[in-house]
Each structure stands twice: as structure tokens, then as C-alpha cells.
């Protein structure tokens, strides 16, 4: 970053979306969606309202809470790849440095509090959906139980059944 022309990053335009002379050894970005990406996670399928299903969540760190937050990003298949179809603010005015879904399906956001150097403290915000139906609450509790217990003694039949679970992490474990 300290080279006069930013080195290969600048000369080969490695930040650019696909163009005729894109560097052949790299996969160019689909679209520019943030200027301070600092954390990325994917909705596992349990916890948030259905409109967020299949979205990525990107912590976008700008140095001040006013310009920072978490964006929800939707993608769709396009040939052998994908395209970004929507980028929308999800959590705003938080100096988000990372985000991740917990076993309970809630989204946890790390907050740097202020500035680039920080005040030697931080926060963890938990974003909770409060309007779950009884069935969604049952699924959330089941998912939390599955993700926080030992999987070594599970029967093959149970594992096969769990391959169809709504939560991607449960399917991965199975």
C-alpha cells in the first residue's frame, strides 16, 4: 500500500469488477458493496424473518458509527456464478467490525465503539427477532440444542434426516 502506484493492486486493477483485461489469476468482485468490509456471515436459515433467508451480512467499518453498520446482501445465480441483486442496510450507526450468527439463530455484531484506535472497550450487540411463531420458536430451540450438543453418538438414520434441516449449520454437521 505504500508503493507510489499501489503495486500490482493498482497496476492490475485487482479491485475492479470484471473487464476485458482482468488479471487471469484472480476472481474479480461481483460488485462493490462496501468501502470498509470487516466481517461477513451468511444467514443459516433459522432466526431472522424469512425475507432475510439466503442473504449475506457484511460488517462495513468506516471509522465512525454514523457511517458504519451491517448490510444485508442478496445474490442470485447467474450462469456458473452469481450476481448481487440487493444491498440494504440491516443495522446502522454501529461501528461494526464483525458479525456472526449464534447457535440460537440471533445475529451478533461486534462494535468497535469509536474511532480507528478505539477507546480500549467494545460491545457485542445481539439482534433478536421477537415476532417468531410457536413453530419458529420450536425450530430455533431445536437448532440451538443440536448445535451445542455432542454429535459423535448420533445414529446414521438421524444424521440422514438432519440433512434436510432448515439450518445450514445443522446440515453441515450432519
C-alpha positions, 0 to 999 in steps of 0.5 A: 500500500505504500508503493507510489502506484499501489503495486500490482493492486493498482497496476492490475486493477485487482479491485475492479469488477470484471473487464476485458483485461482482468488479471487471469489469476484472480476472481474479480468482485461481483460488485462493490458493496462496501468501502470498509468490509470487516466481517461477513456471515451468511444467514443459516436459515433459522432466526431472522424473518424469512425475507432475510433467508439466503442473504449475506451480512457484511460488517462495513467499518468506516471509522465512525458509527454514523457511517458504519453498520451491517448490510444485508446482501442478496445474490442470485445465480447467474450462469456458473456464478452469481450476481448481487441483486440487493444491498440494504442496510440491516443495522446502522450507526454501529461501528461494526467490525464483525458479525456472526450468527449464534447457535440460537439463530440471533445475529451478533455484531461486534462494535468497535465503539469509536474511532480507528484506535478505539477507546480500549472497550467494545460491545457485542450487540445481539439482534433478536427477532421477537415476532417468531411463531410457536413453530419458529420458536420450536425450530430455533430451540431445536437448532440451538440444542443440536448445535451445542450438543455432542454429535459423535453418538448420533445414529446414521438414520438421524444424521440422514434426516438432519440433512434436510434441516432448515439450518445450514449449520445443522446440515453441515454437521450432519 
